[in-house]
Amino acid sequence: MKLGPTAGAGAIPDPAASGAGWTAPSLGLVPAMEPIPTKLCRQRHPNDPDADRCRLCDHPFDGAAAVIDVPPAVVGRLLLEDGTAIDVVADLAIGRSPRGDGGRDTLTVAGSQVSRQHLVVEVRGWELYARDCDSTNGTFVTRRGERGRRRVSGDEAVPVRIGDALHFGSRQALVVPARPR
C-alpha cells in the first residue's frame, strides 16, 4: 500500500521545485493493518459504522445500510499551502524532524516556527484527529464556517473534519476529501 503525497496520477511532487519548504513524507508499507468496519453510502463512500449520514456527500443512511470490513484506505487528505496533497492512511507525524515511531508516516516541514516534533494526525477508523506534540508555537484548528482558532493540546486529540484548517507554526493545511482509488 502506497503512503504519502499524490499530485495527479500518483506522482510525487518535487518539494524543492515548489520552494515552499515541504519535504515529501516517507513512503512505505503499513504492516498488517486490520480491516476497518465500514458503512457505505449510496455513492459507495466509506463511513464509520455508527454514522447517520455520509461524511462526504451528507446522504442519510437508511435502516438497511450494511456494515462490511474493508482493507485500510485513504481516510483523508491534507492540502498544503503549496498545493501538495498528502493522503492520510495511517498516523502522520509532522514537524521539522518528525519521528515515525510505531510505523507512523512522517512529513518534514521547514520553518523556524515549526517544532521538530510538532503534531500528529491520528487515524481512528474513518476519522482524523490532531494532537499537538508539546510544540513551542502550538497547533490550532479552524473549523469550517467558523471564525477563530481552537488550540490543540497534547493531552487530547481533536477531531478534524473536511473543510477544517490545521495551523502549525507559520504553516497550514486544509483537510479535504480523499479521492477514491
C-alpha positions, 0 to 999 in steps of 0.5 A: 500500500502506497503512503504519502503525497499524490499530485495527479496520477500518483506522482510525487511532487518535487518539494524543492521545485515548489520552494515552499519548504515541504519535504515529501513524507516517507513512503512505505508499507503499513504492516498488517493493518486490520480491516476497518468496519465500514458503512457505505453510502449510496455513492459507495463512500466509506463511513464509520459504522455508527454514522447517520449520514455520509461524511462526504456527500451528507446522504442519510443512511437508511435502516438497511445500510450494511456494515462490511470490513474493508482493507485500510484506505485513504481516510483523508487528505491534507492540502498544503499551502503549496498545493501538495496533497498528502493522503492520510492512511495511517498516523502522520507525524509532522514537524521539522524532524518528525519521528515515525515511531510505531510505523507512523508516516512522517512529513518534514516541514521547514520553518523556524516556527515549526517544532521538530516534533510538532503534531500528529494526525491520528487515524481512528477508523474513518476519522482524523484527529490532531494532537499537538506534540508539546510544540513551542508555537502550538497547533490550532484548528479552524473549523469550517464556517467558523471564525477563530482558532481552537488550540490543540493540546497534547493531552487530547486529540481533536477531531478534524473534519473536511473543510477544517484548517490545521495551523502549525507554526507559520504553516497550514493545511486544509483537510479535504476529501480523499479521492477514491482509488 
